[in-house]
Amino acid sequence: MSEMAATGTRDTEAEQAVLAAEDRRYQAMQDGDLATLDELCAEELSYAHSSGGRDTKREYLDGVGSGQFVYHRVDHPVERVEVYGDTAVVIGRMIAELDVRGTPRRLDNYALAVWTRTSGAWQLVAYAPTPVVG
């Protein structure tokens, strides 16, 4: 359950800011916008892939910048956002069409994204997908 303010309401302002950051991140992935990805990803980023691999921030940005990951379409329906102070967890899916090292792929993953608020800005600190089966 999301952090409750003194009035007993959800921190909807933080939830909306995190959702906006998620939208910017996925658009930057499709655009190959390394400057935006660099801004949105924390230095400590752990970016897991549904293939079982895991990248640091630098490795992931290098992969996008070099064309190792070319995103053509990404949908990211969100099931819920849970805010705990300066940490937020986004639970949803990532459905994407992309090329991985030149090979076309279609992904349908459950997705777990962890964001942290530093100096008022939200940054992605961890991403973990799990392929949807069945």
N, CA, C and O atoms as a GROMACS GRO file, in nm:
protein
  536
    1MET      N    1   0.084  -0.118   0.000
    1MET     CA    2   0.000   0.000   0.000
    1MET      C    3   0.087   0.124   0.000
    1MET      O    4   0.191   0.126   0.067
    2SER      N    5   0.047   0.226  -0.074
    2SER     CA    6   0.125   0.348  -0.083
    2SER      C    7   0.133   0.419   0.050
    2SER      O    8   0.048   0.403   0.138
    3GLU      N    9   0.241   0.500   0.061
    3GLU     CA   10   0.258   0.579   0.181
    3GLU      C   11   0.137   0.670   0.197
    3GLU      O   12   0.089   0.728   0.100
    4MET      N   13   0.088   0.682   0.318
    4MET     CA   14  -0.027   0.766   0.345
    4MET      C   15   0.019   0.898   0.405
    4MET      O   16   0.105   0.900   0.493
    5ALA      N   17  -0.037   1.006   0.357
    5ALA     CA   18  -0.010   1.137   0.416
    5ALA      C   19  -0.089   1.150   0.544
    5ALA      O   20  -0.168   1.062   0.578
    6ALA      N   21  -0.067   1.258   0.616
    6ALA     CA   22  -0.134   1.279   0.744
    6ALA      C   23  -0.285   1.275   0.729
    6ALA      O   24  -0.356   1.241   0.824
    7THR      N   25  -0.336   1.310   0.610
    7THR     CA   26  -0.480   1.310   0.588
    7THR      C   27  -0.534   1.172   0.553
    7THR      O   28  -0.655   1.154   0.541
    8GLY      N   29  -0.446   1.074   0.537
    8GLY     CA   30  -0.490   0.938   0.504
    8GLY      C   31  -0.506   0.916   0.355
    8GLY      O   32  -0.568   0.818   0.314
    9THR      N   33  -0.453   1.005   0.272
    9THR     CA   34  -0.465   0.989   0.127
    9THR      C   35  -0.334   0.939   0.069
    9THR      O   36  -0.228   0.950   0.131
   10ARG      N   37  -0.343   0.884  -0.050
   10ARG     CA   38  -0.224   0.835  -0.120
   10ARG      C   39  -0.140   0.953  -0.166
   10ARG      O   40  -0.190   1.065  -0.180
   11ASP      N   41  -0.012   0.927  -0.188
   11ASP     CA   42   0.078   1.030  -0.239
   11ASP      C   43   0.065   1.033  -0.391
   11ASP      O   44   0.154   0.990  -0.463
   12THR      N   45  -0.049   1.085  -0.437
   12THR     CA   46  -0.078   1.083  -0.580
   12THR      C   47   0.016   1.173  -0.659
   12THR      O   48   0.043   1.146  -0.776
   13GLU      N   49   0.067   1.278  -0.599
   13GLU     CA   50   0.162   1.365  -0.668
   13GLU      C   51   0.290   1.287  -0.702
   13GLU      O   52   0.341   1.297  -0.814
   14ALA      N   53   0.340   1.211  -0.607
   14ALA     CA   54   0.459   1.128  -0.632
   14ALA      C   55   0.428   1.019  -0.733
   14ALA      O   56   0.509   0.992  -0.821
   15GLU      N   57   0.312   0.955  -0.721
   15GLU     CA   58   0.274   0.851  -0.817
   15GLU      C   59   0.271   0.907  -0.959
   15GLU      O   60   0.323   0.844  -1.051
   16GLN      N   61   0.212   1.024  -0.976
   16GLN     CA   62   0.204   1.084  -1.110
   16GLN      C   63   0.343   1.121  -1.162
   16GLN      O   64   0.370   1.106  -1.281
   17ALA      N   65   0.431   1.169  -1.074
   17ALA     CA   66   0.568   1.203  -1.116
   17ALA      C   67   0.644   1.078  -1.160
   17ALA      O   68   0.719   1.082  -1.258
   18VAL      N   69   0.624   0.968  -1.089
   18VAL     CA   70   0.690   0.842  -1.126
   18VAL      C   71   0.635   0.791  -1.259
   18VAL      O   72   0.711   0.746  -1.345
   19LEU      N   73   0.504   0.797  -1.276
   19LEU     CA   74   0.445   0.754  -1.403
   19LEU      C   75   0.496   0.839  -1.519
   19LEU      O   76   0.520   0.787  -1.628
   20ALA      N   77   0.511   0.968  -1.497
   20ALA     CA   78   0.566   1.056  -1.601
   20ALA      C   79   0.709   1.018  -1.633
   20ALA      O   80   0.749   1.019  -1.749
   21ALA      N   81   0.787   0.984  -1.531
   21ALA     CA   82   0.926   0.941  -1.553
   21ALA      C   83   0.929   0.810  -1.630
   21ALA      O   84   1.013   0.792  -1.718
   22GLU      N   85   0.839   0.718  -1.598
   22GLU     CA   86   0.829   0.592  -1.673
   22GLU      C   87   0.798   0.619  -1.820
   22GLU      O   88   0.860   0.561  -1.909
   23ASP      N   89   0.701   0.707  -1.845
   23ASP     CA   90   0.667   0.741  -1.984
   23ASP      C   91   0.788   0.800  -2.057
   23ASP      O   92   0.814   0.762  -2.171
   24ARG      N   93   0.860   0.890  -1.992
   24ARG     CA   94   0.979   0.951  -2.053
   24ARG      C   95   1.085   0.845  -2.082
   24ARG      O   96   1.150   0.847  -2.186
   25ARG      N   97   1.104   0.752  -1.988
   25ARG     CA   98   1.205   0.648  -2.005
   25ARG      C   99   1.173   0.560  -2.126
   25ARG      O  100   1.260   0.536  -2.210
   26TYR      N  101   1.050   0.512  -2.134
   26TYR     CA  102   1.014   0.425  -2.245
   26TYR      C  103   1.020   0.499  -2.379
   26TYR      O  104   1.059   0.441  -2.480
   27GLN      N  105   0.982   0.627  -2.380
   27GLN     CA  106   0.993   0.704  -2.504
   27GLN      C  107   1.140   0.722  -2.541
   27GLN      O  108   1.176   0.712  -2.658
   28ALA      N  109   1.225   0.749  -2.443
   28ALA     CA  110   1.369   0.765  -2.468
   28ALA      C  111   1.429   0.636  -2.522
   28ALA      O  112   1.518   0.640  -2.607
   29MET      N  113   1.382   0.521  -2.473
   29MET     CA  114   1.429   0.393  -2.524
   29MET      C  115   1.397   0.381  -2.673
   29MET      O  116   1.482   0.340  -2.752
   30GLN      N  117   1.275   0.417  -2.712
   30GLN     CA  118   1.234   0.408  -2.852
   30GLN      C  119   1.308   0.508  -2.939
   30GLN      O  120   1.339   0.481  -3.055
   31ASP      N  121   1.337   0.625  -2.882
   31ASP     CA  122   1.404   0.731  -2.957
   31ASP      C  123   1.556   0.716  -2.958
   31ASP      O  124   1.624   0.787  -3.031
   32GLY      N  125   1.609   0.624  -2.877
   32GLY     CA  126   1.754   0.613  -2.863
   32GLY      C  127   1.812   0.739  -2.801
   32GLY      O  128   1.925   0.777  -2.831
   33ASP      N  129   1.735   0.803  -2.713
   33ASP     CA  130   1.771   0.930  -2.650
   33ASP      C  131   1.857   0.905  -2.527
   33ASP      O  132   1.807   0.891  -2.416
   34LEU      N  133   1.987   0.899  -2.549
   34LEU     CA  134   2.080   0.867  -2.440
   34LEU      C  135   2.085   0.974  -2.333
   34LEU      O  136   2.103   0.942  -2.216
   35ALA      N  137   2.069   1.100  -2.370
   35ALA     CA  138   2.073   1.207  -2.270
   35ALA      C  139   1.958   1.192  -2.170
   35ALA      O  140   1.978   1.207  -2.050
   36THR      N  141   1.840   1.162  -2.219
   36THR     CA  142   1.725   1.144  -2.129
   36THR      C  143   1.742   1.017  -2.046
   36THR      O  144   1.713   1.018  -1.926
   37LEU      N  145   1.788   0.909  -2.108
   37LEU     CA  146   1.810   0.786  -2.031
   37LEU      C  147   1.916   0.809  -1.923
   37LEU      O  148   1.901   0.760  -1.811
   38ASP      N  149   2.020   0.883  -1.956
   38ASP     CA  150   2.124   0.912  -1.857
   38ASP      C  151   2.067   0.990  -1.740
   38ASP      O  152   2.101   0.964  -1.624
   39GLU      N  153   1.982   1.086  -1.769
   39GLU     CA  154   1.918   1.167  -1.665
   39GLU      C  155   1.825   1.084  -1.577
   39GLU      O  156   1.821   1.102  -1.456
   40LEU      N  157   1.751   0.991  -1.638
   40LEU     CA  158   1.649   0.916  -1.566
   40LEU      C  159   1.703   0.794  -1.492
   40LEU      O  160   1.637   0.742  -1.403
   41CYS      N  161   1.823   0.748  -1.527
   41CYS     CA  162   1.878   0.628  -1.464
   41CYS      C  163   1.982   0.666  -1.358
   41CYS      O  164   2.072   0.745  -1.383
   42ALA      N  165   1.966   0.608  -1.240
   42ALA     CA  166   2.062   0.631  -1.132
   42ALA      C  167   2.195   0.565  -1.166
   42ALA      O  168   2.199   0.467  -1.240
   43GLU      N  169   2.302   0.619  -1.113
   43GLU     CA  170   2.435   0.561  -1.136
   43GLU      C  171   2.441   0.415  -1.091
   43GLU      O  172   2.515   0.336  -1.148
   44GLU      N  173   2.364   0.380  -0.989
   44GLU     CA  174   2.363   0.244  -0.932
   44GLU      C  175   2.269   0.149  -1.006
   44GLU      O  176   2.245   0.038  -0.959
   45LEU      N  177   2.217   0.191  -1.120
   45LEU     CA  178   2.117   0.111  -1.191
   45LEU      C  179   2.159  -0.035  -1.209
   45LEU      O  180   2.273  -0.065  -1.246
   46SER      N  181   2.064  -0.123  -1.182
   46SER     CA  182   2.076  -0.265  -1.215
   46SER      C  183   1.961  -0.294  -1.312
   46SER      O  184   1.845  -0.297  -1.272
   47TYR      N  185   1.996  -0.316  -1.440
   47TYR     CA  186   1.896  -0.335  -1.544
   47TYR      C  187   1.900  -0.479  -1.590
   47TYR      O  188   1.989  -0.520  -1.665
   48ALA      N  189   1.803  -0.556  -1.545
   48ALA     CA  190   1.796  -0.698  -1.583
   48ALA      C  191   1.722  -0.710  -1.717
   48ALA      O  192   1.641  -0.625  -1.752
   49HIS      N  193   1.752  -0.816  -1.787
   49HIS     CA  194   1.687  -0.846  -1.915
   49HIS      C  195   1.613  -0.979  -1.902
   49HIS      O  196   1.651  -1.065  -1.821
   50SER      N  197   1.508  -0.995  -1.980
   50SER     CA  198   1.430  -1.119  -1.974
   50SER      C  199   1.512  -1.239  -2.019
   50SER      O  200   1.473  -1.353  -1.994
   51SER      N  201   1.624  -1.215  -2.085
   51SER     CA  202   1.713  -1.324  -2.127
   51SER      C  203   1.797  -1.377  -2.012
   51SER      O  204   1.863  -1.481  -2.024
   52GLY      N  205   1.795  -1.306  -1.899
   52GLY     CA  206   1.873  -1.348  -1.783
   52GLY      C  207   1.997  -1.265  -1.761
   52GLY      O  208   2.061  -1.277  -1.656
   53GLY      N  209   2.033  -1.180  -1.856
   53GLY     CA  210   2.149  -1.094  -1.840
   53GLY      C  211   2.116  -0.973  -1.754
   53GLY      O  212   1.999  -0.944  -1.728
   54ARG      N  213   2.220  -0.904  -1.710
   54ARG     CA  214   2.199  -0.784  -1.629
   54ARG      C  215   2.306  -0.683  -1.666
   54ARG      O  216   2.423  -0.717  -1.682
   55ASP      N  217   2.265  -0.557  -1.677
   55ASP     CA  218   2.356  -0.449  -1.712
   55ASP      C  219   2.364  -0.345  -1.602
   55ASP      O  220   2.270  -0.324  -1.526
   56THR      N  221   2.480  -0.280  -1.596
   56THR     CA  222   2.493  -0.158  -1.517
   56THR      C  223   2.434  -0.045  -1.600
   56THR      O  224   2.395  -0.066  -1.715
   57LYS      N  225   2.427   0.073  -1.545
   57LYS     CA  226   2.380   0.189  -1.621
   57LYS      C  227   2.465   0.208  -1.745
   57LYS      O  228   2.412   0.222  -1.855
   58ARG      N  229   2.596   0.210  -1.729
   58ARG     CA  230   2.685   0.235  -1.842
   58ARG      C  231   2.669   0.128  -1.949
   58ARG      O  232   2.664   0.160  -2.068
   59GLU      N  233   2.660   0.002  -1.909
   59GLU     CA  234   2.644  -0.107  -2.006
   59GLU      C  235   2.512  -0.093  -2.082
   59GLU      O  236   2.509  -0.113  -2.204
   60TYR      N  237   2.404  -0.058  -2.011
   60TYR     CA  238   2.276  -0.044  -2.078
   60TYR      C  239   2.277   0.073  -2.176
   60TYR      O  240   2.233   0.059  -2.290
   61LEU      N  241   2.327   0.187  -2.131
   61LEU     CA  242   2.332   0.304  -2.220
   61LEU      C  243   2.422   0.276  -2.341
   61LEU      O  244   2.391   0.318  -2.452
   62ASP      N  245   2.533   0.206  -2.319
   62ASP     CA  246   2.620   0.169  -2.431
   62ASP      C  247   2.546   0.077  -2.528
   62ASP      O  248   2.563   0.089  -2.649
   63GLY      N  249   2.465  -0.014  -2.475
   63GLY     CA  250   2.388  -0.105  -2.560
   63GLY      C  251   2.286  -0.032  -2.646
   63GLY      O  252   2.268  -0.065  -2.763
   64VAL      N  253   2.219   0.067  -2.587
   64VAL     CA  254   2.123   0.146  -2.664
   64VAL      C  255   2.197   0.233  -2.765
   64VAL      O  256   2.157   0.242  -2.881
   65GLY      N  257   2.304   0.296  -2.721
   65GLY     CA  258   2.380   0.386  -2.808
   65GLY      C  259   2.447   0.317  -2.925
   65GLY      O  260   2.461   0.376  -3.032
   66SER      N  261   2.490   0.193  -2.906
   66SER     CA  262   2.560   0.119  -3.011
   66SER      C  263   2.466   0.046  -3.106
   66SER      O  264   2.510  -0.011  -3.206
   67GLY      N  265   2.336   0.047  -3.075
   67GLY     CA  266   2.240  -0.025  -3.158
   67GLY      C  267   2.221  -0.171  -3.119
   67GLY      O  268   2.154  -0.246  -3.189
   68GLN      N  269   2.282  -0.211  -3.006
   68GLN     CA  270   2.261  -0.347  -2.957
   68GLN      C  271   2.113  -0.368  -2.924
   68GLN      O  272   2.058  -0.475  -2.948
   69PHE      N  273   2.050  -0.264  -2.868
   69PHE     CA  274   1.906  -0.266  -2.838
   69PHE      C  275   1.842  -0.154  -2.920
   69PHE      O  276   1.867  -0.036  -2.895
   70VAL      N  277   1.758  -0.192  -3.016
   70VAL     CA  278   1.685  -0.093  -3.096
   70VAL      C  279   1.537  -0.120  -3.073
   70VAL      O  280   1.483  -0.220  -3.120
   71TYR      N  281   1.471  -0.029  -3.001
   71TYR     CA  282   1.330  -0.044  -2.967
   71TYR      C  283   1.244   0.020  -3.075
   71TYR      O  284   1.259   0.138  -3.105
   72HIS      N  285   1.152  -0.059  -3.134
   72HIS     CA  286   1.063  -0.008  -3.237
   72HIS      C  287   0.928   0.034  -3.178
   72HIS      O  288   0.869   0.133  -3.220
   73ARG      N  289   0.881  -0.043  -3.082
   73ARG     CA  290   0.752  -0.015  -3.018
   73ARG      C  291   0.758  -0.070  -2.876
   73ARG      O  292   0.805  -0.182  -2.854
   74VAL      N  293   0.712   0.010  -2.781
   74VAL     CA  294   0.706  -0.035  -2.642
   74VAL      C  295   0.574   0.010  -2.582
   74VAL      O  296   0.542   0.129  -2.583
   75ASP      N  297   0.499  -0.084  -2.530
   75ASP     CA  298   0.379  -0.054  -2.451
   75ASP      C  299   0.413  -0.094  -2.308
   75ASP      O  300   0.477  -0.196  -2.284
   76HIS      N  301   0.368  -0.012  -2.213
   76HIS     CA  302   0.401  -0.042  -2.074
   76HIS      C  303   0.281  -0.014  -1.982
   76HIS      O  304   0.282   0.080  -1.903
   77PRO      N  305   0.178  -0.098  -1.995
   77PRO     CA  306   0.064  -0.080  -1.905
   77PRO      C  307   0.108  -0.099  -1.760
   77PRO      O  308   0.181  -0.192  -1.727
   78VAL      N  309   0.062  -0.009  -1.674
   78VAL     CA  310   0.098  -0.011  -1.532
   78VAL      C  311  -0.019  -0.064  -1.451
   78VAL      O  312  -0.132  -0.017  -1.464
   79GLU      N  313   0.010  -0.163  -1.368
   79GLU     CA  314  -0.092  -0.218  -1.277
   79GLU      C  315  -0.108  -0.130  -1.154
   79GLU      O  316  -0.219  -0.098  -1.112
   80ARG      N  317   0.008  -0.092  -1.096
   80ARG     CA  318   0.003  -0.005  -0.978
   80ARG      C  319   0.139   0.056  -0.951
   80ARG      O  320   0.243   0.006  -0.994
   81VAL      N  321   0.135   0.166  -0.876
   81VAL     CA  322   0.255   0.233  -0.828
   81VAL      C  323   0.244   0.240  -0.677
   81VAL      O  324   0.142   0.285  -0.624
   82GLU      N  325   0.347   0.196  -0.608
   82GLU     CA  326   0.351   0.203  -0.462
   82GLU      C  327   0.464   0.296  -0.422
   82GLU      O  328   0.579   0.274  -0.461
   83VAL      N  329   0.433   0.400  -0.346
   83VAL     CA  330   0.533   0.497  -0.303
   83VAL      C  331   0.558   0.479  -0.154
   83VAL      O  332   0.466   0.477  -0.073
   84TYR      N  333   0.686   0.467  -0.121
   84TYR     CA  334   0.731   0.452   0.018
   84TYR      C  335   0.835   0.560   0.043
   84TYR      O  336   0.955   0.535   0.028
   85GLY      N  337   0.791   0.679   0.082
   85GLY     CA  338   0.886   0.788   0.104
   85GLY      C  339   0.952   0.828  -0.027
   85GLY      O  340   0.884   0.873  -0.120
   86ASP      N  341   1.084   0.813  -0.035
   86ASP     CA  342   1.159   0.849  -0.154
   86ASP      C  343   1.188   0.730  -0.245
   86ASP      O  344   1.278   0.734  -0.328
   87THR      N  345   1.111   0.623  -0.229
   87THR     CA  346   1.123   0.504  -0.313
   87THR      C  347   0.985   0.472  -0.371
   87THR      O  348   0.883   0.483  -0.303
   88ALA      N  349   0.984   0.433  -0.498
   88ALA     CA  350   0.859   0.395  -0.562
   88ALA      C  351   0.881   0.266  -0.639
   88ALA      O  352   0.986   0.245  -0.698
   89VAL      N  353   0.780   0.180  -0.637
   89VAL     CA  354   0.782   0.054  -0.709
   89VAL      C  355   0.669   0.059  -0.811
   89VAL      O  356   0.554   0.085  -0.778
   90VAL      N  357   0.704   0.032  -0.937
   90VAL     CA  358   0.605   0.029  -1.044
   90VAL      C  359   0.591  -0.116  -1.089
   90VAL      O  360   0.689  -0.182  -1.124
   91ILE      N  361   0.468  -0.164  -1.086
   91ILE     CA  362   0.438  -0.302  -1.124
   91ILE      C  363   0.348  -0.298  -1.246
   91ILE      O  364   0.244  -0.232  -1.246
   92GLY      N  365   0.389  -0.368  -1.350
   92GLY     CA  366   0.310  -0.369  -1.472
   92GLY      C  367   0.365  -0.465  -1.574
   92GLY      O  368   0.411  -0.574  -1.539
   93ARG      N  369   0.361  -0.425  -1.700
   93ARG     CA  370   0.411  -0.508  -1.810
   93ARG      C  371   0.493  -0.424  -1.904
   93ARG      O  372   0.484  -0.301  -1.904
   94MET      N  373   0.573  -0.491  -1.984
   94MET     CA  374   0.642  -0.428  -2.095
   94MET      C  375   0.625  -0.520  -2.215
   94MET      O  376   0.672  -0.634  -2.216
   95ILE      N  377   0.558  -0.468  -2.315
   95ILE     CA  378   0.536  -0.542  -2.439
   95ILE      C  379   0.610  -0.463  -2.546
   95ILE      O  380   0.579  -0.346  -2.571
   96ALA      N  381   0.707  -0.526  -2.609
   96ALA     CA  382   0.794  -0.451  -2.700
   96ALA      C  383   0.829  -0.529  -2.825
   96ALA      O  384   0.835  -0.652  -2.825
   97GLU      N  385   0.853  -0.455  -2.930
   97GLU     CA  386   0.913  -0.506  -3.052
   97GLU      C  387   1.047  -0.435  -3.065
   97GLU      O  388   1.052  -0.312  -3.066
   98LEU      N  389   1.154  -0.511  -3.076
   98LEU     CA  390   1.286  -0.454  -3.081
   98LEU      C  391   1.381  -0.547  -3.155
   98LEU      O  392   1.348  -0.662  -3.185
   99ASP      N  393   1.498  -0.494  -3.185
   99ASP     CA  394   1.607  -0.575  -3.238
   99ASP      C  395   1.711  -0.586  -3.128
   99ASP      O  396   1.750  -0.485  -3.069
  100VAL      N  397   1.757  -0.707  -3.100
  100VAL     CA  398   1.864  -0.730  -3.004
  100VAL      C  399   1.981  -0.787  -3.084
  100VAL      O  400   1.974  -0.898  -3.136
  101ARG      N  401   2.087  -0.710  -3.091
  101ARG     CA  402   2.204  -0.747  -3.171
  101ARG      C  403   2.164  -0.783  -3.314
  101ARG      O  404   2.217  -0.878  -3.373
  102GLY      N  405   2.069  -0.706  -3.370
  102GLY     CA  406   2.026  -0.725  -3.508
  102GLY      C  407   1.918  -0.828  -3.530
  102GLY      O  408   1.871  -0.845  -3.642
  103THR      N  409   1.878  -0.898  -3.424
  103THR     CA  410   1.775  -1.002  -3.436
  103THR      C  411   1.642  -0.949  -3.385
  103THR      O  412   1.633  -0.906  -3.270
  104PRO      N  413   1.536  -0.951  -3.469
  104PRO     CA  414   1.405  -0.904  -3.423
  104PRO      C  415   1.354  -0.990  -3.307
  104PRO      O  416   1.364  -1.113  -3.309
  105ARG      N  417   1.298  -0.922  -3.208
  105ARG     CA  418   1.240  -0.991  -3.092
  105ARG      C  419   1.109  -0.925  -3.056
  105ARG      O  420   1.089  -0.806  -3.080
  106ARG      N  421   1.021  -1.004  -3.000
  106ARG     CA  422   0.897  -0.952  -2.941
  106ARG      C  423   0.896  -0.995  -2.796
  106ARG      O  424   0.907  -1.114  -2.767
  107LEU      N  425   0.883  -0.900  -2.707
  107LEU     CA  426   0.882  -0.930  -2.564
  107LEU      C  427   0.744  -0.908  -2.506
  107LEU      O  428   0.673  -0.814  -2.544
  108ASP      N  429   0.706  -0.993  -2.416
  108ASP     CA  430   0.587  -0.973  -2.333
  108ASP      C  431   0.629  -1.012  -2.192
  108ASP      O  432   0.634  -1.130  -2.157
  109ASN      N  433   0.659  -0.911  -2.112
  109ASN     CA  434   0.713  -0.932  -1.978
  109ASN      C  435   0.628  -0.867  -1.870
  109ASN      O  436   0.569  -0.761  -1.891
  110TYR      N  437   0.623  -0.933  -1.756
  110TYR     CA  438   0.584  -0.861  -1.636
  110TYR      C  439   0.704  -0.774  -1.602
  110TYR      O  440   0.818  -0.815  -1.624
  111ALA      N  441   0.680  -0.657  -1.549
  111ALA     CA  442   0.791  -0.565  -1.523
  111ALA      C  443   0.782  -0.507  -1.383
  111ALA      O  444   0.674  -0.470  -1.336
  112LEU      N  445   0.897  -0.500  -1.319
  112LEU     CA  446   0.909  -0.439  -1.187
  112LEU      C  447   1.018  -0.333  -1.197
  112LEU      O  448   1.134  -0.364  -1.225
  113ALA      N  449   0.981  -0.207  -1.175
  113ALA     CA  450   1.076  -0.097  -1.181
  113ALA      C  451   1.081  -0.030  -1.044
  113ALA      O  452   0.978  -0.003  -0.984
  114VAL      N  453   1.201  -0.004  -0.997
  114VAL     CA  454   1.220   0.063  -0.868
  114VAL      C  455   1.283   0.199  -0.894
  114VAL      O  456   1.387   0.210  -0.958
  115TRP      N  457   1.219   0.302  -0.844
  115TRP     CA  458   1.262   0.440  -0.860
  115TRP      C  459   1.299   0.499  -0.725
  115TRP      O  460   1.242   0.460  -0.623
  116THR      N  461   1.393   0.591  -0.724
  116THR     CA  462   1.430   0.661  -0.601
  116THR      C  463   1.430   0.811  -0.630
  116THR      O  464   1.468   0.855  -0.738
  117ARG      N  465   1.388   0.889  -0.529
  117ARG     CA  466   1.384   1.034  -0.544
  117ARG      C  467   1.507   1.093  -0.478
  117ARG      O  468   1.529   1.077  -0.358
  118THR      N  469   1.587   1.162  -0.560
  118THR     CA  470   1.708   1.227  -0.512
  118THR      C  471   1.704   1.372  -0.555
  118THR      O  472   1.687   1.401  -0.674
  119SER      N  473   1.719   1.463  -0.462
  119SER     CA  474   1.714   1.607  -0.493
  119SER      C  475   1.587   1.642  -0.570
  119SER      O  476   1.590   1.727  -0.659
  120GLY      N  477   1.476   1.577  -0.536
  120GLY     CA  478   1.348   1.608  -0.597
  120GLY      C  479   1.319   1.540  -0.729
  120GLY      O  480   1.207   1.549  -0.779
  121ALA      N  481   1.418   1.472  -0.788
  121ALA     CA  482   1.398   1.407  -0.918
  121ALA      C  483   1.394   1.256  -0.899
  121ALA      O  484   1.467   1.200  -0.817
  122TRP      N  485   1.308   1.189  -0.976
  122TRP     CA  486   1.297   1.044  -0.971
  122TRP      C  487   1.396   0.981  -1.069
  122TRP      O  488   1.406   1.024  -1.184
  123GLN      N  489   1.469   0.880  -1.022
  123GLN     CA  490   1.562   0.805  -1.108
  123GLN      C  491   1.539   0.656  -1.090
  123GLN      O  492   1.512   0.607  -0.981
  124LEU      N  493   1.552   0.584  -1.202
  124LEU     CA  494   1.538   0.440  -1.202
  124LEU      C  495   1.662   0.378  -1.139
  124LEU      O  496   1.774   0.407  -1.181
  125VAL      N  497   1.643   0.293  -1.040
  125VAL     CA  498   1.756   0.228  -0.974
  125VAL      C  499   1.760   0.078  -1.004
  125VAL      O  500   1.866   0.016  -0.995
  126ALA      N  501   1.645   0.019  -1.040
  126ALA     CA  502   1.643  -0.124  -1.073
  126ALA      C  503   1.525  -0.154  -1.165
  126ALA      O  504   1.416  -0.098  -1.150
  127TYR      N  505   1.551  -0.244  -1.259
  127TYR     CA  506   1.445  -0.290  -1.349
  127TYR      C  507   1.459  -0.440  -1.362
  127TYR      O  508   1.569  -0.492  -1.385
  128ALA      N  509   1.347  -0.511  -1.347
  128ALA     CA  510   1.349  -0.658  -1.355
  128ALA      C  511   1.226  -0.707  -1.430
  128ALA      O  512   1.114  -0.693  -1.381
  129PRO      N  513   1.246  -0.765  -1.549
  129PRO     CA  514   1.136  -0.823  -1.623
  129PRO      C  515   1.128  -0.975  -1.602
  129PRO      O  516   1.227  -1.040  -1.570
  130THR      N  517   1.009  -1.028  -1.619
  130THR     CA  518   0.988  -1.172  -1.617
  130THR      C  519   0.897  -1.207  -1.734
  130THR      O  520   0.787  -1.154  -1.743
  131PRO      N  521   0.941  -1.295  -1.824
  131PRO     CA  522   0.856  -1.328  -1.938
  131PRO      C  523   0.720  -1.383  -1.895
  131PRO      O  524   0.709  -1.463  -1.801
  132VAL      N  525   0.615  -1.338  -1.965
  132VAL     CA  526   0.482  -1.391  -1.943
  132VAL      C  527   0.474  -1.524  -2.014
  132VAL      O  528   0.507  -1.533  -2.133
  133VAL      N  529   0.432  -1.627  -1.946
  133VAL     CA  530   0.419  -1.759  -2.006
  133VAL      C  531   0.271  -1.800  -2.006
  133VAL      O  532   0.196  -1.771  -1.913
  134GLY      N  533   0.233  -1.866  -2.114
  134GLY     CA  534   0.098  -1.918  -2.124
  134GLY      C  535  -0.002  -1.825  -2.177
  134GLY      O  536  -0.119  -1.861  -2.189
   0.00000   0.00000   0.00000
